[in-house]
């Protein structure tokens, strides 16, 4: 008697659960993602063959525009909150708690301390049109240089956050200048760093191919 073979159909997979998970993850990232604040000045960096990568967090960035104006940015909301609290107390800026929170979430800035309160009271779009003379640099007396003071106190705040276990590393110093920036403006920034004993810093450049590697690859072929 012949054996009866059961009819076999193509297996089906219910994708409903996977679709639900995918949309839940997408919704989570959309709600929790935080846009990076726009830099105060557009900097077209010079090119180099360096392949060193900078960390995505834990950096103090000094931006130098093509007009020589200097801007400052530092990562880390907790560090920025601690920094502005110290600066506000020391220089009697009169910043409210709300204004200090705004500073901790803001991006780069290029104004004297005296104008900081007015700048923080503006909306993000209004800050883009606010006249920015740059963070003041005193080349004659580093003790009167606001850039040196900001950097010094930011490093102290980051070190304090590291001691408390909020962050892992101390700040990495970064200088980002435009390819058309006058050299004296860059030299003033470097001199300021040296004066406050910051002897290790990184210069940001655009990547270009190494001609030596190209020659080696060509010879191997």
C-alpha positions in Angstrom: 0.0 0.0 0.0 1.6 3.3 -1.0 2.5 5.8 1.7 0.5 9.0 1.9 2.8 12.1 1.7 1.4 15.1 3.5 1.2 18.3 1.4 4.0 20.7 2.3 3.5 24.4 2.0 6.0 27.2 2.1 6.8 28.3 5.7 5.5 31.7 6.8 7.2 34.1 9.2 5.1 36.6 11.1 7.0 39.9 10.9 4.6 41.9 13.1 6.7 41.7 16.2 9.9 42.7 14.4 8.1 45.7 12.7 6.8 46.8 16.1 10.3 46.7 17.6 11.8 48.6 14.7 9.2 51.4 15.0 9.7 51.5 18.7 13.5 51.9 18.3 13.0 54.5 15.6 10.6 56.5 17.8 13.0 56.3 20.8 16.0 57.6 18.8 13.9 60.4 17.3 12.7 61.6 20.7 16.0 61.3 22.5 18.4 62.5 19.8 19.9 65.9 20.4 21.0 68.1 17.5 24.5 69.4 17.6 24.5 73.2 18.1 25.7 75.1 15.0 29.2 76.5 15.2 29.4 80.3 15.6 31.6 80.6 12.5 32.1 78.5 9.4 35.7 77.4 9.3 37.3 76.0 6.1 40.3 74.1 7.5 43.5 73.6 5.5 44.3 70.1 4.3 46.9 67.7 5.5 47.8 64.0 5.2 47.4 63.4 9.0 45.2 60.4 9.8 44.9 61.1 13.6 41.3 61.0 14.7 40.1 63.2 17.5 37.7 62.0 20.2 34.0 62.8 19.7 33.7 64.0 23.3 35.9 65.6 25.9 37.3 68.4 23.8 37.8 72.1 24.1 37.8 73.6 20.7 39.2 77.0 19.8 37.7 78.3 16.5 39.6 81.0 14.7 37.7 82.6 11.8 39.1 84.0 8.6 38.8 87.5 10.1 41.0 86.4 13.1 38.1 86.4 15.6 38.3 83.7 18.2 35.4 81.5 19.4 35.3 78.8 22.1 33.4 75.6 22.5 33.6 72.7 25.0 31.8 69.5 25.2 30.0 68.0 28.2 26.8 69.5 29.7 27.8 68.7 33.3 31.2 70.4 32.8 29.7 73.4 31.2 27.2 73.8 34.0 29.9 73.6 36.6 32.1 76.1 34.6 29.4 78.7 34.2 28.4 78.5 37.8 32.0 79.3 38.8 32.4 82.1 36.3 29.0 83.6 37.2 30.0 83.7 40.9 33.5 85.0 40.4 32.7 87.8 37.9 29.2 88.7 39.2 27.5 88.2 35.8 24.1 87.9 37.4 23.1 84.8 35.4 19.9 83.1 36.5 19.6 79.3 36.8 17.8 79.2 33.5 20.5 81.2 31.8 23.2 78.9 33.2 21.3 75.9 31.8 21.1 77.6 28.4 24.9 78.0 28.5 25.4 74.3 29.3 23.3 73.4 26.2 24.7 76.0 23.9 27.5 75.5 21.3 30.4 77.8 20.6 30.5 81.4 21.6 32.6 84.4 20.7 31.7 87.3 23.0 33.2 89.0 26.0 31.9 87.9 29.4 30.1 91.3 29.8 27.8 90.4 26.9 27.1 86.8 27.9 23.9 87.4 29.7 22.4 89.4 26.8 23.5 86.6 24.4 22.0 83.8 26.4 18.6 85.7 26.6 18.4 85.5 22.8 16.8 82.6 20.8 19.2 80.3 18.9 18.3 81.9 15.6 18.9 85.4 17.1 22.3 84.4 18.4 23.3 83.6 14.8 22.9 87.3 13.9 24.2 88.7 17.2 27.5 90.7 16.6 30.3 88.6 17.9 33.7 90.4 18.4 35.3 87.2 19.5 36.5 86.0 22.9 39.0 88.7 24.0 42.7 87.8 24.0 45.2 89.9 25.9 48.7 89.2 24.4 50.4 91.5 26.9 49.1 90.1 30.1 47.7 86.5 30.1 46.0 87.2 33.5 43.7 89.7 31.7 43.0 87.4 28.8 39.4 86.1 28.8 40.3 83.2 26.5 43.0 82.0 28.9 40.6 82.3 31.8 37.8 80.3 30.1 40.2 77.5 29.1 41.8 77.4 32.5 38.5 77.2 34.4 37.0 74.7 31.9 39.9 72.4 32.4 39.4 72.7 36.2 35.7 72.0 35.8 36.4 68.9 33.7 39.0 67.6 36.2 36.4 68.1 39.0 33.8 66.1 37.0 36.4 63.4 36.4 37.1 63.2 40.2 33.4 62.8 40.8 33.1 60.0 38.2 30.9 62.0 35.8 33.4 61.9 33.0 36.3 59.5 32.2 39.0 61.8 30.8 40.4 65.3 31.0 39.9 67.7 28.1 41.7 67.4 24.8 42.7 70.8 23.4 41.8 71.4 19.8 42.6 74.4 17.6 40.5 74.8 14.4 41.5 77.7 12.2 40.4 78.7 8.7 42.9 78.3 5.9 42.7 82.1 5.3 43.1 83.0 9.0 46.0 85.5 9.5 48.9 83.8 11.0 49.3 86.4 13.9 45.8 85.4 15.1 46.8 81.7 15.3 50.0 82.7 17.0 48.2 84.7 19.6 46.1 81.6 20.5 49.1 79.3 20.6 51.0 81.8 22.8 47.9 81.9 25.1 48.0 78.1 25.5 51.7 78.1 26.2 51.3 80.9 28.8 48.7 78.7 30.7 50.9 75.6 30.4 48.9 73.9 27.7 51.7 72.5 25.6 49.8 69.7 23.9 47.0 70.5 21.5 45.7 69.3 18.2 45.3 71.3 15.0 42.2 70.3 12.9 42.8 69.9 9.2 40.9 68.4 6.2 42.1 65.0 5.0 44.0 64.6 1.8 45.7 61.6 0.3 49.3 60.9 1.2 51.5 61.2 -2.0 54.1 58.8 -0.5 51.4 56.1 -0.1 50.3 56.7 -3.7 53.8 56.2 -4.9 54.2 53.0 -2.9 50.9 51.6 -4.3 52.0 52.5 -7.8 55.3 50.7 -7.5 53.6 47.6 -6.1 51.5 47.3 -9.2 
